[in-house]
Amino acid sequence: MAGDDESLADQVDAALSSAGRQMWPTARDTLLCTSPNGLCGAEWTRAACSFELGGIPVARQISARSHPGSGLPEWNAYFTGGVPCEALTDFLLALDARAEPAFSFDDPEIALAAVRAQGWLRDIDRPHIAALTLGLSAGISLEEVPPLVRDADPRSGRFGWQA
């Protein structure tokens, strides 16, 4: 899991289609993949991406809705091309397993408890908003959303998880 080997789209899409997700191209020259219940979408955005995270172009945008007909997602997550395909696939399949993927993420303690259960450690300087793997090779933190991430809520000063 050292990276995506330039095949992040192919490997993730193959795993998701075998898990029952449907895929089609969009008008923006992206590839959209939706969950069987229509609540989650995973869009390959590399061709149309207009912003970067940490200097790396966003490759995949994940979104969750409260019901399949909703025009706006409740939340979005963005992944850059260097993310291992196994990690991204597991993230998406875990969302598919949730009855309501758009809700129950309000309390930072929920995310921290989930990674703590996998052996991660709380960041000693920011224990209520950040955690790291034992080898310090990965981490998550609740930070202000980068300026170019607008989503459905254009207000500044919003917070989101960064990994």
N, C-alpha and C positions, 0 to 999 in steps of 0.2 A: 504494500500500500504506500509506495513512495511517491505516487503521483498518478496522473491520468494517462500517461504514455500517448498523448494526443488522440486518445480514442474514447474520451469521456462520453461523448454523445452516443456512439455506437454501443458501448458496453451497457450504459444505463438504459438506453432505449430497448435493447434486446431483453434485459431483465424485466423491465416494466411491461413490455408487450406479452411476455410469457406469464406475467402476473395478472393479465386481464385488462390492462390499460389500453385505451384507444389513442391513436396518434393521427394528426393531420397537419399539413402546412398552413401557415397563416398568411394574411396579406402583407405582413411585415417581413416576409422571408425567414420566419422562424418555424420551429417544429413544436407543436403543442401536444402534450400527452396528458390525458385526463384519467382520473381514478374511476373504477367501475361504478361508484356511487355518484360521480359528478361533482364531488365536493373539493377535490384537490386537482390542481393543474401543475405540470412541470413543463416549462417552456425553454427550449434550447435557443438562447438569444445571441450567441456569439456573432452571427452575421449582422445583426441589427443593434447590437449593444452600444449605448451611447455614454456609458460611464464605467469607471473602474473602482475597485475596492483595494486599497493598499497598493495601488499602481498596477493591478492586474485586471484585465477586462472581465466583466461578469459573463459567465458562460451559461448559467441556468438560473431561471427565476421560478421559485416555487410559490404557489398561492393556495389559500384555503378559504372556502366560502361557507356561509351558514346554511345555504340551500342551493341546489344545482342551478336554479334560474337567476341567482343573484348576479347583478352586473359588476359589483365591486367586491373584491376579496376583503376578508376581515384582517388578513395579514399576508405579508410576502416575506420570503427568505431568498437571499441571493448567494450563489456559489460561483467562485472563480474556477478557471480551468485546471488549476493544480490540485483540486480536491480528488482524492482517490474515488474511483467509481463505486467501490464497495461501500464506502461511507455514505455517498449520496443515495445509492440504491436502498440501503438500510433505512435511511432517514425517510424516504418516500414510502417504503413498505410499512414502516411504523405508523405513518400518517394514515395509510389505508386501513390499518387495523383499528383506528380510533372511530368510535361511533359519531363523534362531533369534533372533527379536526380543527375547526375554527375557534374553539373555546377552551377555557381552562388553562390558559397560559399567562394569566395576569400576574400571578405571584412569582417573583424571581426564585423563591424557595423551591418551587416545583422543578424548575430546570436544574438547579444546583443539587437537589436531592437525587435526581435521575443520574447525573454524572457521578455523584458521590457513591451511588450504588454500584457503579462500574469501577470503583477504585480511584477516582480522581480526588485531588486534595483541594480544599478551599485556599484561595490566594490569601496569604498571611496579611497583606496590606489592605485587601478589599474582600473580606470573607463573605459579605452579604451580596456581592454582585459578580464574583469571579471565581473560577476554579481552573486547575491545571492537572494534566496527567502526571503520573509519578516521575516519568523521565523528562518532564518539562517540554515535551515536543509538541504539545497542543494545549489550547486553553479556550475558555469561553468567558465573556464578560458582558455585562449590561452597560452599554455606552450610548451616547447621543448618536442618533442616526446620521450618517454622513450626508452632506448637503445635497448631493445629486440624487439621493434616494427619496423620491417624492411619494410613491404609492398613491393611495386614495386620500391621504390626509396631508395636505401641503404645509401644515403648520411647522414652524421650526421648534426646536427644543424637545422633540420626541425621542424616546429611548427604544433601543432594540438590542437583541443579542448579536454579538460578533464573535466569530470563532477564528 
